[in-house]
Amino acid sequence: MAGRRHIPRTQTPTRTTVRGGETRVPPATPTIPPQAAATRTYAPAAPVHLGLTLGPLRRGPGDPTFRTTPDGSLWRASRTPEGPGTLRLTSRPDGTVQAQAWGPGADWFLTRLPAMLGALDDPAPFEPRHRLVAESARRRTGLRLARTGLVLESLIPSILEQKVTTDEAYRAWRLLLHTYGEPAPGPAGGQDLRLRIPPDPHTWTRIPSWEWHRAGVDNKRASTIIRAAQVARRLEEAAHMDPVPARARLELVPGIGPWTSAETIQRTNGAPDEVTTGDLHLPGIIGYALAGNRHATDADMLELLAPYEGQRHRAARLILLAGVSPPRRQPKMRRVNIAEW
């Protein structure tokens, strides 16, 4: 169409993580990528489990921004305020974390590494009030709440997850990033890992309607993403706000409600009390785990989590990681592929 910038497409490749957000990272072996990188060795004050802490940032097993490799490394690709960056993290036997970073965003990644790995998260006030929660916490002492400081990269996939199955949302995220993202800096952008950097805000606003349709994204979610990208600078400020006003800032965008804002701020701000409401499954899982009530509502869930006031999101994470959920008695939510309409 005349007057519209052409965005090149690349060939695209043709609920998988634990709901609580754990990613399994293989044991480390001392291999180092051959390319030069900025480096940092971080010694956390308490043990940090990389898979538990950063697992919620992964959007399915094929997430183009997140990989784990057999050498024990965890890789992330992000668009930082200073530009694209790739981060490789490896836990060492002495409890330190070895970090390597590439690209214009490398220094930004390394400077904010402690916050990303939960240095600003204080689990001390958390006191288990249920046997299941206590046992889950005992088994996962390395769990910290990550604080990425990057709003749009968590907000957009959360919008994609509205009112659809996780498989549909993960597929849309993969297709859109492989089509409109860019190869990650450093070795992760090559054929072995094929990490991708999410599009910049301007590119999100320029994706044509038929490409949203091809990715299975309906007009309502696509329009919400475009509106968010148009005010990306203001939304990114939410990462430096307290959780309640941060969620209010996000919810000023039509199409972003309490579910989406909570899912975003949990990741960007490391908010220990921002429990997700409006979820199809979460109230039933928590209700069943704590009270045997598979039909629990949001109100029931919040009442059960009331003893954890100030730490309700942490409690919910631990319950989900315990893996206790009600037996399925009805079919899964039907998948609807709008690309076939």
Backbone torsions as a table, in degrees:
resi	resn	phi	psi	omega
1	MET	NA	136.5	-176.6
2	ALA	-62.0	139.3	176.2
3	GLY	82.9	1.4	-178.2
4	ARG	-113.9	126.7	-177.8
5	ARG	-64.9	133.2	178.4
6	HIS	-80.8	127.2	177.5
7	ILE	-101.4	116.3	-175.0
8	PRO	-63.5	143.9	175.7
9	ARG	-106.5	146.8	173.3
10	THR	-114.6	161.1	179.7
11	GLN	-66.3	130.4	-177.2
12	THR	-96.6	141.1	176.8
13	PRO	-69.7	149.1	-177.9
14	THR	-51.3	NA	NA
15	ARG	NA	104.3	-157.1
16	THR	-101.6	-46.2	174.4
17	THR	-74.3	155.4	176.8
18	VAL	-57.1	138.4	-175.0
19	ARG	-56.3	-29.8	179.1
20	GLY	-73.2	-11.6	174.5
21	GLY	97.2	35.6	177.1
22	GLU	-99.5	134.8	173.9
23	THR	-117.5	129.7	-179.2
24	ARG	-80.8	126.3	179.7
25	VAL	-112.1	124.0	-178.2
26	PRO	-61.9	158.1	176.6
27	PRO	-59.1	145.6	-174.0
28	ALA	-77.2	145.3	168.3
29	THR	-126.9	147.8	-170.2
30	PRO	-77.7	58.2	174.6
31	THR	-103.3	143.0	-177.6
32	ILE	-124.7	132.2	176.7
33	PRO	-56.3	145.0	-173.0
34	PRO	-70.5	-25.3	-176.4
35	GLN	-77.8	148.6	178.3
36	ALA	-65.5	147.6	-178.0
37	ALA	-149.7	155.2	168.2
38	ALA	-72.5	141.6	-174.1
39	THR	-130.6	157.9	173.4
40	ARG	-156.4	139.4	171.9
41	THR	-107.7	121.4	-175.9
42	TYR	-110.9	128.3	178.1
43	ALA	-109.1	96.3	-179.1
44	PRO	-67.1	152.8	-179.5
45	ALA	-68.0	-26.0	178.1
46	ALA	-137.8	158.1	-177.7
47	PRO	-56.9	138.8	178.9
48	VAL	-123.2	126.4	175.3
49	HIS	-94.8	114.3	-174.7
50	LEU	-61.5	-42.9	-177.8
51	GLY	-64.9	-42.3	178.8
52	LEU	-67.9	-41.1	-173.5
53	THR	-74.4	-43.2	-176.4
54	LEU	-99.3	-5.3	179.8
55	GLY	-52.8	-40.3	-179.7
56	PRO	-62.9	-15.6	-180.0
57	LEU	-79.1	-13.8	-177.0
58	ARG	-85.9	129.8	179.6
59	ARG	-108.1	73.7	178.6
60	GLY	90.0	167.5	-174.9
61	PRO	-68.8	-23.3	-179.5
62	GLY	-103.6	20.3	-179.2
63	ASP	-56.2	118.9	-177.3
64	PRO	-69.2	-7.5	179.9
65	THR	-102.4	2.8	-168.9
66	PHE	-147.8	129.7	177.2
67	ARG	-144.6	150.2	163.6
68	THR	-119.3	146.0	-175.1
69	THR	-125.3	158.6	-174.9
70	PRO	-61.0	-16.5	178.7
71	ASP	-82.3	6.4	178.2
72	GLY	89.5	14.5	-177.6
73	SER	-98.0	149.9	171.6
74	LEU	-116.9	128.7	-175.9
75	TRP	-116.1	139.6	174.4
76	ARG	-134.1	144.4	174.5
77	ALA	-124.6	130.2	-176.5
78	SER	-142.2	159.5	169.5
79	ARG	-100.0	100.6	-177.8
80	THR	-85.1	170.4	175.7
81	PRO	-60.3	-19.7	179.7
82	GLU	-100.5	2.9	178.2
83	GLY	121.9	-179.7	-178.9
84	PRO	-61.2	143.7	178.8
85	GLY	-148.5	149.9	175.1
86	THR	-121.4	136.0	-178.4
87	LEU	-125.4	131.9	174.5
88	ARG	-118.3	126.5	-178.3
89	LEU	-121.9	139.4	177.1
90	THR	-140.3	128.1	175.3
91	SER	-80.2	136.3	179.6
92	ARG	-105.2	156.2	-179.0
93	PRO	-57.8	-26.3	-179.5
94	ASP	-82.2	5.3	178.1
95	GLY	91.8	-6.8	177.8
96	THR	-82.4	164.7	176.3
97	VAL	-118.1	122.9	177.3
98	GLN	-91.2	124.5	-178.2
99	ALA	-118.0	138.9	172.4
100	GLN	-130.5	143.5	-176.6
101	ALA	-142.6	149.0	-179.2
102	TRP	-131.3	157.4	173.3
103	GLY	92.0	175.4	179.3
104	PRO	-58.9	-26.2	-179.5
105	GLY	-90.4	9.1	-175.0
106	ALA	-61.1	-48.6	-179.0
107	ASP	-64.0	-37.6	178.2
108	TRP	-61.0	-46.0	179.0
109	PHE	-58.3	-49.2	-174.1
110	LEU	-70.3	-34.7	178.3
111	THR	-64.8	-37.3	-176.2
112	ARG	-98.0	12.1	-178.5
113	LEU	-58.2	-46.2	-179.8
114	PRO	-57.4	-43.6	179.4
115	ALA	-63.8	-39.4	179.2
116	MET	-62.0	-33.4	-178.3
117	LEU	-96.6	17.8	169.8
118	GLY	90.3	18.0	-180.0
119	ALA	-64.0	-26.9	179.4
120	LEU	-90.6	-0.3	179.7
121	ASP	-92.2	126.7	-179.2
122	ASP	-114.5	100.3	179.5
123	PRO	-80.6	-2.3	-175.3
124	ALA	-57.0	-40.3	-179.2
125	PRO	-70.4	-10.2	-176.6
126	PHE	-75.4	126.4	179.5
127	GLU	-129.2	111.0	-179.9
128	PRO	-60.0	135.7	179.1
129	ARG	-114.7	-0.4	178.7
130	HIS	-132.2	146.7	-178.0
131	ARG	-59.5	-41.6	-179.4
132	LEU	-62.0	-42.0	-179.6
133	VAL	-67.3	-41.3	179.5
134	ALA	-62.6	-42.4	-179.8
135	GLU	-67.4	-40.4	178.5
136	SER	-63.9	-41.4	178.5
137	ALA	-65.9	-38.0	179.6
138	ARG	-63.4	-37.1	-178.2
139	ARG	-78.5	-15.0	-172.3
140	ARG	-129.8	56.3	-178.5
141	THR	-67.1	-18.1	-179.7
142	GLY	-88.1	5.9	179.2
143	LEU	-74.9	125.4	171.3
144	ARG	-130.4	155.4	178.8
145	LEU	-90.7	114.7	-177.0
146	ALA	-69.4	151.8	176.7
147	ARG	-132.6	98.9	-173.8
148	THR	-80.3	-32.1	-176.2
149	GLY	73.5	11.2	-178.7
150	LEU	-122.1	105.2	-171.2
151	VAL	-77.0	-52.0	-171.7
152	LEU	-61.5	-35.5	-177.2
153	GLU	-69.1	-21.6	174.0
154	SER	-96.2	-30.3	-177.0
155	LEU	-69.7	-45.3	-174.6
156	ILE	-63.9	-48.8	176.5
157	PRO	-64.4	-27.2	175.2
158	SER	-67.6	-38.7	175.7
159	ILE	-63.9	-41.4	178.8
160	LEU	-60.8	-26.6	-178.0
161	GLU	-85.0	-0.6	-179.8
162	GLN	-68.5	124.8	168.3
163	LYS	62.3	19.9	176.3
164	VAL	-134.8	171.6	176.5
165	THR	-72.5	157.7	179.1
166	THR	-63.9	-35.5	179.0
167	ASP	-60.9	-42.1	177.9
168	GLU	-63.6	-42.6	-179.2
169	ALA	-67.0	-41.6	179.1
170	TYR	-63.4	-40.4	178.9
171	ARG	-62.0	-44.3	179.6
172	ALA	-61.7	-43.8	179.0
173	TRP	-60.0	-44.6	179.1
174	ARG	-62.4	-49.1	-176.6
175	LEU	-62.3	-44.1	-177.2
176	LEU	-66.6	-39.0	-179.7
177	LEU	-73.1	-37.4	178.1
178	HIS	-69.7	-25.5	-179.7
179	THR	-87.9	-43.1	-172.0
180	TYR	-115.8	-7.0	174.7
181	GLY	-79.2	-171.5	179.0
182	GLU	-136.6	153.8	-179.8
183	PRO	-58.1	140.4	179.8
184	ALA	-69.6	147.0	177.3
185	PRO	-63.7	155.0	176.0
186	GLY	80.3	-165.4	-175.0
187	PRO	-67.6	-20.7	-176.4
188	ALA	-70.4	-17.5	-179.9
189	GLY	-84.0	-3.9	-178.5
190	GLY	-79.1	-171.2	-173.9
191	GLN	-69.6	-21.7	-177.8
192	ASP	-70.6	-48.6	-176.8
193	LEU	-104.4	-35.7	178.7
194	ARG	54.5	42.2	175.2
195	LEU	-68.7	146.9	-178.7
196	ARG	-124.8	145.9	173.3
197	ILE	-90.4	131.4	177.8
198	PRO	-58.9	152.0	178.0
199	PRO	-59.6	155.6	173.9
200	ASP	-76.1	166.0	-176.6
201	PRO	-55.6	-40.0	-178.8
202	HIS	-62.1	-40.9	-179.6
203	THR	-65.4	-39.6	177.3
204	TRP	-57.2	-38.7	-178.0
205	THR	-74.0	-16.3	-176.2
206	ARG	-100.0	-0.1	178.6
207	ILE	-66.9	124.1	-177.3
208	PRO	-70.6	158.6	-174.1
209	SER	-59.7	-36.3	-177.2
210	TRP	-69.8	-24.4	177.4
211	GLU	-76.2	-36.2	171.7
212	TRP	-60.5	-44.0	-179.1
213	HIS	-61.7	-43.6	179.9
214	ARG	-61.4	-34.3	179.0
215	ALA	-81.8	-1.5	179.6
216	GLY	81.6	22.5	-178.6
217	VAL	-104.2	121.3	-179.0
218	ASP	-72.8	168.4	-174.4
219	ASN	-63.1	-34.4	-178.2
220	LYS	-63.3	-47.9	179.8
221	ARG	-69.8	-39.8	178.8
222	ALA	-61.3	-43.1	-180.0
223	SER	-64.9	-36.6	177.8
224	THR	-64.4	-42.8	178.5
225	ILE	-62.6	-42.5	-179.8
226	ILE	-63.7	-43.5	178.3
227	ARG	-61.9	-40.7	179.3
228	ALA	-65.5	-41.8	-179.6
229	ALA	-65.0	-31.7	-179.8
230	GLN	-68.0	-24.4	178.5
231	VAL	-118.6	32.7	-174.0
232	ALA	-56.8	-40.7	-177.5
233	ARG	-60.0	-43.1	179.7
234	ARG	-68.9	-36.6	179.8
235	LEU	-69.5	-36.3	179.5
236	GLU	-62.2	-25.2	177.5
237	GLU	-63.2	-22.3	-179.0
238	ALA	-62.9	-24.3	-179.5
239	ALA	-65.5	-17.5	-178.6
240	HIS	-108.0	12.3	-179.0
241	MET	-107.7	163.9	170.2
242	ASP	-64.3	153.2	-172.7
243	PRO	-56.4	-42.3	-176.0
244	VAL	-64.9	-52.5	176.0
245	PRO	-66.3	-27.3	177.3
246	ALA	-64.7	-44.6	177.5
247	ARG	-65.2	-38.2	178.0
248	ALA	-62.3	-38.3	178.2
249	ARG	-61.0	-46.7	-179.6
250	LEU	-64.5	-38.6	-175.2
251	GLU	-74.8	-3.3	171.9
252	LEU	-70.2	-20.7	178.3
253	VAL	-81.8	121.5	177.9
254	PRO	-56.0	132.6	-178.6
255	GLY	100.2	-10.8	176.4
256	ILE	-106.2	115.8	-179.0
257	GLY	-115.5	-167.5	-176.1
258	PRO	-59.8	-37.5	-179.7
259	TRP	-62.0	-50.2	-176.5
260	THR	-67.5	-41.2	-178.9
261	SER	-66.1	-39.2	179.3
262	ALA	-65.6	-46.0	-180.0
263	GLU	-59.9	-32.3	-179.6
264	THR	-77.6	-51.3	-174.9
265	ILE	-67.7	-29.0	173.9
266	GLN	-55.8	-38.2	-176.7
267	ARG	-86.6	-41.2	-173.5
268	THR	-80.6	-32.0	-174.8
269	ASN	-112.3	-1.2	-178.7
270	GLY	56.8	42.9	-170.4
271	ALA	-81.6	111.7	-173.9
272	PRO	-74.0	-14.8	-175.2
273	ASP	-112.2	-1.0	-175.0
274	GLU	-84.7	84.1	-179.3
275	VAL	-79.0	144.9	-178.0
276	THR	-82.2	126.1	172.7
277	THR	-115.1	160.1	-178.8
278	GLY	84.1	11.3	-179.5
279	ASP	-87.1	144.2	-177.2
280	LEU	-67.9	-35.6	-171.7
281	HIS	-111.3	-29.2	-169.9
282	LEU	-57.9	-46.0	179.9
283	PRO	-59.0	-39.9	179.3
284	GLY	-66.9	-37.2	179.2
285	ILE	-66.1	-48.9	-179.1
286	ILE	-68.8	-40.1	177.6
287	GLY	-61.0	-41.9	179.9
288	TYR	-69.5	-41.7	-176.5
289	ALA	-67.3	-37.4	-174.3
290	LEU	-98.4	-24.8	-174.5
291	ALA	-140.1	5.9	-179.0
292	GLY	69.9	18.6	-176.5
293	ASN	-105.8	95.1	-178.5
294	ARG	-72.3	-14.7	-177.8
295	HIS	-102.8	20.7	-177.3
296	ALA	-59.6	143.2	175.6
297	THR	-96.6	178.3	175.0
298	ASP	-58.5	-41.0	-179.9
299	ALA	-62.7	-41.8	177.8
300	ASP	-63.2	-43.4	-179.7
301	MET	-61.2	-46.1	-178.9
302	LEU	-65.1	-33.3	177.1
303	GLU	-67.4	-40.1	178.7
304	LEU	-67.4	-32.0	-179.0
305	LEU	-88.8	-2.7	-177.8
306	ALA	-55.6	-37.1	178.6
307	PRO	-63.2	-15.3	-179.7
308	TYR	-102.3	21.4	-179.7
309	GLU	-47.0	128.4	-175.4
310	GLY	95.1	-18.2	-178.3
311	GLN	-138.1	28.4	-173.1
312	ARG	-67.9	-35.8	177.6
313	HIS	-66.1	-40.3	177.4
314	ARG	-61.9	-43.5	179.1
315	ALA	-61.3	-43.2	179.2
316	ALA	-62.7	-41.5	177.7
317	ARG	-58.7	-46.3	-177.8
318	LEU	-65.8	-36.2	177.5
319	ILE	-65.8	-44.1	179.1
320	LEU	-63.8	-39.7	179.4
321	LEU	-68.4	-22.7	177.2
322	ALA	-67.2	-20.9	175.0
323	GLY	77.4	16.4	178.9
324	VAL	-92.5	120.3	179.4
325	SER	-144.9	154.5	-177.9
326	PRO	-66.8	145.4	176.7
327	PRO	-59.0	142.9	-179.6
328	ARG	-73.5	130.3	179.4
329	ARG	-123.2	5.0	179.4
330	GLN	-147.2	160.4	-179.2
331	PRO	-61.9	156.6	174.2
332	LYS	-62.3	160.8	174.3
333	MET	-57.2	130.8	-176.3
334	ARG	-67.0	134.0	176.0
335	ARG	-80.4	135.8	177.7
336	VAL	-125.3	112.1	-179.2
337	ASN	-94.7	99.6	-175.8
338	ILE	-70.0	-15.4	178.2
339	ALA	-66.8	-16.8	179.8
340	GLU	-93.5	-2.8	-178.9
341	TRP	-71.0	NA	NA
